[in-house]
Amino acid sequence: MSSTTRNLLVPIDQSRSSARALMHHYLDEVVQALEGGLNRKEVWSQLRAEAAIHFRYETFCRLLRQLLRERRMTNPASPSVH
């Protein structure tokens, strides 16, 4: 594959939907870490260091809020994390 073609291809893990899917995948672990006393920045930093996620802290926080809101709407008995 030529370098010009390679530059035009965007890896799938760079997309918005992929960021949401990754965040959804790690959501239970994130909630456990937050309930265990870590703050959002610490959880995000750890996931970045492990190369589990690639997106910015702001994106992490936005997706976390969205997914937790959706979870509360589908399961009102689930705990909320702040």
C-alpha positions in Angstrom: 0.0 0.0 0.0 1.4 3.4 -0.9 2.1 6.0 1.7 -0.5 8.3 0.2 -3.2 5.7 0.6 -2.0 4.8 4.1 -2.3 8.5 5.1 -5.9 8.6 3.9 -7.0 5.6 6.0 -8.1 6.5 9.5 -7.8 3.6 12.0 -11.2 2.6 13.3 -10.2 3.2 16.9 -9.9 6.9 16.1 -13.6 7.4 15.4 -16.2 8.8 17.8 -18.3 5.7 17.7 -15.3 3.7 18.6 -14.5 6.0 21.6 -18.0 5.4 22.8 -17.7 1.7 22.3 -14.4 1.7 24.2 -15.8 3.7 27.1 -18.8 1.4 27.2 -16.5 -1.6 27.3 -14.6 -0.2 30.3 -17.6 1.4 32.1 -18.0 -1.2 34.8 -14.2 -1.0 35.6 -14.4 2.8 35.6 -17.3 2.8 38.0 -15.6 0.4 40.3 -12.4 2.5 40.3 -14.4 5.7 41.1 -16.4 3.9 43.9 -13.0 2.7 45.2 -11.8 6.2 45.7 -10.0 7.2 42.5 -11.0 10.4 40.8 -11.9 10.6 37.1 -8.5 12.1 36.1 -6.7 9.2 37.8 -8.9 6.6 36.1 -8.4 8.3 32.7 -4.7 8.6 33.2 -4.4 4.9 34.1 -6.4 3.8 31.0 -4.3 6.1 28.8 -1.1 4.7 30.3 -2.3 1.1 29.6 -3.1 2.2 26.0 -6.7 1.1 26.6 -8.1 4.4 25.4 -6.8 7.1 23.2 -9.2 10.0 23.7 -8.8 13.2 25.7 -9.9 13.7 29.3 -12.8 15.9 28.2 -14.1 13.2 25.9 -13.7 10.6 28.7 -15.8 12.8 31.1 -18.5 13.5 28.5 -18.8 9.8 27.6 -18.9 8.8 31.2 -21.7 11.3 31.9 -23.7 10.1 28.9 -23.3 6.4 29.6 -24.1 6.7 33.3 -27.2 8.8 32.4 -28.3 6.1 30.0 -27.6 3.4 32.6 -29.8 5.3 35.2 -32.6 5.6 32.6 -32.6 1.9 31.8 -32.0 0.8 35.4 -33.0 3.4 38.0 -31.7 1.2 40.9 -28.1 1.4 39.7 -25.8 3.6 41.8 -24.7 7.0 40.5 -21.1 8.0 40.5 -20.1 11.7 40.8 
